[in-house]
Amino acid sequence: MATEQPAVTRSTFDDVIVPIFAPANFIPVKGKGSRVWDQQGNEYVDFAGGIAVTALGHCHPALVEALKAQGETLWHTSNVFTNEPALKLGQKLIASTFAERVLFMNSGTEANETAFKLARFYASTRHSPYKTKIIAFHNAFHGRSLFTVSVGGQPKYSDGFGPKPADIVHVPFNDLHAVKAVMDDHTCAVVVEPIQGEGGVMAATPEFLKGLRELCDEYKALLVFDEVQCGMGRAGKLFAYMHYNVTPDILTSAKAIGGGFPISAMLTTEEIASAFHVGSHGSTYGGNPLACAVAGAAFDIINTPEVLDGVMAKRELFVKHLNQINEQYAVFSDIRGMGLLIGAELSAAYKGRARDVLNAAAANGLMILNAGPDVVRLAPSLVIDYKDIEDGMVRFDDAIKAVVKGL
Ligand SMILES: *Cc1c(COP(=O)(O)O)cnc(C)c1O
């Protein structure tokens, strides 16, 4: 099929965009469900989900409808006024979680920035101005603002930007003794991803999260769960904390909550929320009607037994295929994660080659992710069709074969 030469190509990127990303060599132009097409009309199966964002696939009819309807009604008011979609979405989140208050922002970074500021503000106004220490974990990822990148546990993301916010301590993930060693009365918060995403798809152990809860109670510190990546159905329950039966004091959600429309939320209790007062924090766009209308439609679909139970069933199929591929090629040393957040760690012979696997997948019509240099990550739509899983896994097999054969 002859196609017209597109006006912009991948090389335009290098001429136009600040060079912080290394995008794939093709440019997606259209998506439907778990299929995507590029400028040349090549078709891809999407196991990446926009990094755990497009939880209902591309252009889900209910989200398109919500976007269109709200787009013809009211786009933006600022927080000088409230709006109906935000209030309705807030009610839904409160009805389905531990939360009694919510605050909407625009990205995972902003939700976490809000959470960390609230934890510090709460501790310093209710307890002591010296209660400012934040305990966080190696390899954690919480966003890219200077505060969130400093709470994150990957120096390669936080170094080089001048003085960092102080009084943040990092210890190894899943190591309760290490937390105990640094926990004290000056600790205002422990911040943790129940399943580390960027850090390599590592789930917390139940004992670890239970232990953190007990330590936080003992030292009057807040337990903050960053569920930006692992929440909103990704782990097979609405939020991952529900698997662990450990309730946080503050929870952040983003990525899947808008199904692809930028929005995030911070959830907390009435008591903790009451530390903030008018003017303590703010956002021009946070909780705007367009984002909240789309997120409300996504929430109604995700928070159903059909979708959440489907996540568990689909995970089984993914893992079955990954094990079969591994039996053939011995490329993985571990297959892990929860629900449809799946990590496959490359075995010793393929260490550091996750990017090569991504490129081979793209060449075979498959979109996947990595989580660091050693882990291949899958975060597909929660409602991906079984046919898409089967087709995608055939392509994944071809991609792995190409890497193994050094093609
Ligand atoms: C992606 C991510 C963030 C940052 O979200 P942005 O929307 O990119 O700002 C924060 N925490 C976790 C766990 C994430 O996976």
The ligand as an SDF file (V2000), in Angstrom:
LIG
                    3D

 15 15  0  0  0  0  0  0  0  0999 V2000
    4.8100    6.8860   36.9110 C   0  0  0  0  0  0  0  0  0  0  0  0
    4.9700    6.9520   38.3870 C   0  0  0  0  0  0  0  0  0  0  0  0
    5.0220    8.1940   39.0620 C   0  0  0  0  0  0  0  0  0  0  0  0
    5.0600    9.5100   38.3300 C   0  0  0  0  0  0  0  0  0  0  0  0
    3.8870    9.7610   37.6270 O   0  0  0  0  0  0  0  0  0  0  0  0
    3.8850   10.8960   36.4950 P   0  0  0  0  0  0  0  0  0  0  0  0
    2.4550   10.9340   36.0500 O   0  0  0  0  0  0  0  0  0  0  0  0
    4.8420   10.4720   35.4420 O   0  0  0  0  0  0  0  0  0  0  0  0
    4.2970   12.1690   37.1440 O   0  0  0  0  0  0  0  0  0  0  0  0
    5.0680    8.1720   40.4450 C   0  0  0  0  0  0  0  0  0  0  0  0
    5.0710    7.0230   41.1250 N   0  0  0  0  0  0  0  0  0  0  0  0
    5.0290    5.8210   40.5150 C   0  0  0  0  0  0  0  0  0  0  0  0
    4.9940    4.5790   41.3360 C   0  0  0  0  0  0  0  0  0  0  0  0
    4.9850    5.7470   39.1230 C   0  0  0  0  0  0  0  0  0  0  0  0
    4.9850    4.5550   38.5160 O   0  0  0  0  0  0  0  0  0  0  0  0
  1  2  1  0
  2  3  1  0
  2 14  2  0
  3  4  1  0
  3 10  2  0
  4  5  1  0
  5  6  1  0
  6  7  2  0
  6  8  1  0
  6  9  1  0
 10 11  1  0
 11 12  2  0
 12 13  1  0
 12 14  1  0
 14 15  1  0
M  END
$$$$
